[in-house]
Amino acid sequence: MSLCGFLLALTAAFPAQAREFQTGPVRLGASGYLKELWEYSRSPLDGRPFFLNLNRARLTLEAQAPAFKAHVDYDHEAWAGIFFRTSEHRIFG
């Protein structure tokens, strides 16, 4: 009898027992926020009025299990307004 045949006979004689792992609670969480900031002002260089709108959004996802932990943040930002046509923006960017 070869070694492979012996191992095959041994595994057939003693079947493997299924193991059940105790796992704790799995937690999932999601949160976030949205901010909108408006600015109205005048240019100190030429005195023209301008406005700027800044929008920010953040989404946070969290997952936790006994052998695994994850945290993900996604940020998004958008700027709008006529500030980008002012002398300050053209000079200083």
Buried (B, 14 or more C-beta within 10 A) or exposed (E): EEEEEEEEEEEEEEEEEEEEEEEEEEEEEEEEEEEEEEEEEEBEEEEEEBEBBBBBBBBBBBBBEEEEEEEEEEEEEEEEBEBEEBBBBEEEE
